[in-house]
Structure formats: C-alpha cells, structure tokens
Amino acid sequence: VFTCYESFAITGEFRYTGSGSFGLCFDYNGKTNKYKMISISPSENTLSLYFNEGDTLITEKEIALEAGKDYTFTYVQEGSVGVFYIDGVAALTVRIYGASGKAIMLFAENNTVTFTSLRQYTK
C-alpha cells in the first residue's frame, strides 16, 4: 500500500500469467464503490482509467502485452494530473481528484501478477 500525495512517483516491475485486469487502485473517501483504478487488461489489450470501482470508463489506450514477460512501469502525479507509463509500450494521462493523503493499492482480478522492485518517491 502506498499513499497518494500532491506530488509523487511510484516505480516497479510486473509480470502476469492470466487474462484478467490488474493495476493501481486509488482510495476515494474510504468508499470501495468510489475507487479510481488505472487498469491493465491483457484480454482487452487496454490500459484504462476507471472511476467508481471499474463501473465508469474515463479513458483508455490500446496496448499489446505478453503474459510471462517482465515490464517496468512508472506512475508520476503532480497535483491532480498523473501519467502511467509502461516503459516501451504505452503512456496514459489521467486526472485523479480527492485521493491525496489516501491509500493506493495494487489489485489483480482473475489474474496472477507479481509486482517487484516497488518504490515510492515524494518531494
């Protein structure tokens, strides 16, 4: 679990084996149904931003990932604007309000994901 700040970055690596979604989940007022999610979906070949615990699609980018391969990612946020990079594959710009000072969690749904070398940087 990380903490969302006005200015921060998260870096790490991931490897997955299934087809379900996984990524970062931002708390919003402690209400699960209001979570904001940066979701990687190998079965749909998308990198997406969802609000309301995945019920409301805000934006998405087409990507192509391979199961069993190592990927490096970086998430950088300044104010409410964030960018999620999968190095050498894609970048998705997002706007996330109301999450400062709250938890950021890793999630996986119908997938097996290994996250490694996780680090958070703040000013």
MOWONOR-V705603 format. One record per backbone hydrogen bond with DSSP energy under -1.0 kcal/mol. CO is the residue of the C=O (numbers start at 1). NH is the residue of the N-H. E is the energy in kcal/mol with one decimal. If there is no record, write none. Layout:
co = (CO & CO)
nh = (NH & NH)
e = (E & E)
This chain:
co = (2 & 4 & 6 & 8 & 9 & 10 & 11 & 12 & 13 & 14 & 15 & 16 & 19 & 21 & 22 & 23 & 24 & 25 & 26 & 28 & 31 & 32 & 35 & 36 & 37 & 38 & 39 & 40 & 41 & 45 & 46 & 47 & 48 & 49 & 49 & 50 & 51 & 52 & 56 & 59 & 61 & 66 & 71 & 72 & 73 & 74 & 75 & 76 & 77 & 78 & 80 & 81 & 82 & 83 & 84 & 85 & 86 & 86 & 90 & 92 & 94 & 99 & 102 & 103 & 104 & 105 & 107 & 110 & 112 & 114 & 116 & 119 & 121)
nh = (104 & 101 & 79 & 77 & 121 & 75 & 119 & 73 & 116 & 71 & 114 & 68 & 43 & 109 & 40 & 107 & 38 & 105 & 36 & 31 & 34 & 35 & 53 & 26 & 50 & 24 & 48 & 22 & 46 & 63 & 41 & 61 & 39 & 58 & 59 & 37 & 56 & 55 & 51 & 49 & 47 & 69 & 14 & 87 & 12 & 85 & 10 & 83 & 8 & 81 & 96 & 78 & 94 & 76 & 92 & 74 & 89 & 90 & 86 & 84 & 82 & 102 & 4 & 27 & 2 & 25 & 23 & 20 & 17 & 15 & 13 & 11 & 9)
e = (-2.5 & -4.2 & -3.8 & -2.9 & -3.0 & -3.0 & -2.1 & -3.0 & -2.3 & -2.4 & -2.9 & -2.9 & -1.6 & -3.2 & -3.6 & -2.1 & -2.5 & -3.1 & -2.1 & -1.5 & -2.2 & -1.7 & -2.6 & -3.8 & -2.8 & -1.8 & -2.9 & -1.8 & -1.7 & -2.7 & -2.9 & -2.5 & -2.6 & -3.0 & -1.2 & -3.0 & -2.3 & -1.4 & -2.8 & -2.7 & -2.5 & -1.5 & -2.5 & -2.0 & -1.9 & -3.4 & -2.7 & -2.5 & -2.0 & -1.6 & -3.1 & -2.8 & -3.3 & -2.2 & -2.2 & -2.0 & -2.8 & -1.9 & -2.8 & -2.6 & -2.7 & -2.2 & -3.0 & -2.8 & -2.8 & -2.9 & -2.1 & -1.7 & -1.7 & -1.3 & -2.5 & -2.4 & -2.3)
